[in-house]
Amino acid sequence: MIRVHTVLYDGVEDQDFVGPVTVLGLADEVRQSYVTVDGPGVVTTSSGLEVTVSSAWEPQSADLLIVPGGGYGAESAVQAQVNRGLLPRALAAARRPGLIISATCTGTLLLAAAGLTTGRPCTTHEIAKDDLRNQGATVVAGRVVDDGDLVTSGGVTSGIDLGLWLVERLLGSAAALFAETILEYERRGTVWRSA
């Protein structure tokens, strides 16, 4: 069983987490949970959707963490989380052998704030690439960038491609093709891999 924890916070971009959650949810071998660093409660997304989070923050019980974005710029939800500091510290502390940490869109900036992207190949939304680069990451043009225990994707809809790649990597190409068929979606771009 692959245990996936999707990290939510107020102002998170809906499509950034719905894409990978939908893809991964098609696999019987995957168990998913929403988590927040503040523990169980209700998170309000960027569109105003209220999501109930019933699981505790327990990254030690996850095989995969997904960190979605939440806008870009000084007034964004991502910047609010960076300024608060709690989520970046929790992400930094979560890193361990056997855990894959992934991000969609500007969620990669939260990983950068946690020090997880320094000197590593990764990507984010086009508008945030210079910022990510200035924080020490090696920005790659790929829609999905796989550097082993760090897997990132570009903006918004690339979360679907991230989900499909993770399904292929963890469960095989047949599982990924099944998900593509069910979703009537064909992956875009080549996955950049470090190995």
N, C-alpha and C positions, 0 to 999 in steps of 0.2 A: 504494500500500500504506500502510495506517495502522498505525503501530508503537505498541503499547500496553505500557507497563511498569507492572505492579502491584507496589506497594511492600509487602513483608512484614517482619515482626519478630516475635520471640517473644511469644506471648500475643495475637496478632492474632485478631479475631473472625472465625470461618469464614464465616458468611453475608455479612459485610460485603464480602468480596472474591469469594466464589463467585458471588454474584448478578450483578455486572457482568461478571465473567470469562465466565460461562456465556452471557450475552446476546451479548457481543462475539464470542465464539467461534463463533457461528452465521454470521458474515459472512466470506465468502472473502477480502474485501479487508483483513482485519485480521490482524496478526501479534502475538502476545502473548508476554510474558516476565515471569517473576517476578524481582524484584530486591530486594537489601537493601543498606544503606549499608556493611555489613561485607563485601560480596562474596559469592561463591558459598559455599554451605553448606546446612545443614538448619535450618529454622524449625519450631518447635513452636507450633501454634495454641492458642487458648483451650480447645478440646475435646480436645487431646492429639494431634491429627493432625500427622504429620511431613511437611513439604513440602520437597522438594529444590529449591534455588535454584541454577541453573547459570549464570545471566547476571551479568555485572558491573554495577556501578552506573554507568550511562552515560546520564544524562537528555538529553544532547545528541543522542542517537540515537533519541529518542522523540518522538512527536507528541502523546501523551497519557500522563499519569501518573495512576494511581489510588491514593489513599491510604486504606485501610480503617481503621476504628476498632479499638479493643481495650479495651473496658470504659470505666468512668468512675470517678473518685475517686482518692484518694491511693495506693491499692494497685494501680491498674490498669496494664495494659501501656502504655497511652497515656501515663500520667503518668511511667512509668519512662523512656519515650523522651524526653519533655519534659525530665526531670531530667538525663538523660545528655547531651542537647544535640546529639549528632551528626546525627541525622535532621533536626531542624528547621533546622540550619545547611545541610545538604545540600539540603533543599527550597528554602530561600531562595536558594541559589546556582544552583539549577536553572532558575529563572524566566528566560524569554527569549521574544522574539517568536516566534509560531508554535507554542508549547507550551501545551497545555491542561492545567491541573492540577485534578484533581477529588478529591473525598473523599466517603466514605460514613460516616454516623453520627459517632462521636467522632473519626474521622480528621480532621475539620475542626479539632479542637483542635490537632492537630499542625501544620496549616497556620497556625493562629493563632500558635503558638509560633514559627513561621518568619517571622512578620510579613506573611503573605500575605493576611490577611483584614481588616486594619485599614481601617475606613471603607468596607468593601465589603459588598454584600448577599450573604448566605450562610445556611446552615442546618446543623443537627446534630440529634442525638437530643434529644428533649424535655427529658430530665433535665439536659442540658448547655447549654441555650440561654442561661441567665443567665450562666454562666461565659464563654461565647463573647462575649456582649454586653459583659461587664465587661472583656474583652480588646480592645475597640474595634471589633468587627464590627457591621455593621448586620444584625441577625437578621431574617430573613423567614420567614413561616409556611409557605411552600411546601414540598411534599415533595421537589421538585427545584428548585434555584435556579441559574440560568444567568446569570453576569455576564461573559460573553465567555471570557476565558482562565482563569476560576475557575468551576467547576461543582461544586456540593455537593448532598448529599441528606441526608434525615433519618435516622431510626434503622433499623438492621438490614435489613429486607426492602425498604426504599426503594432499596437498591443495584440491585435488578432494574429499578426505574423509572429510575434513573440510567443504567444500561446501555442501556435502550430509548431514552431521550432522546438519548444520545450517538450511537447508531446512526442515529436519525432525523436528527440535526443533521449528522452527517458523511457519511452514505450515502443519506439520503432516507427518505421515509415508507414506501415499498414494502419496504425492508429491515427497518424497524421492525415493520411488520405481519407480515412473514414470521417474525420472531423471536417475536412474540406468539403466532402460530399454532402454531409448533413447541413453545413452552413452555406452551401453553394458559393464558396469563396475560394479563389485561387491566390496563393501566396504571391507577394510582390518582392522582387529583389533577391539577391543572393545573401545568405547568411555569412558574415565575416567570422572566421574562426581562427583562434590563435594557435590551434594544434590540429 
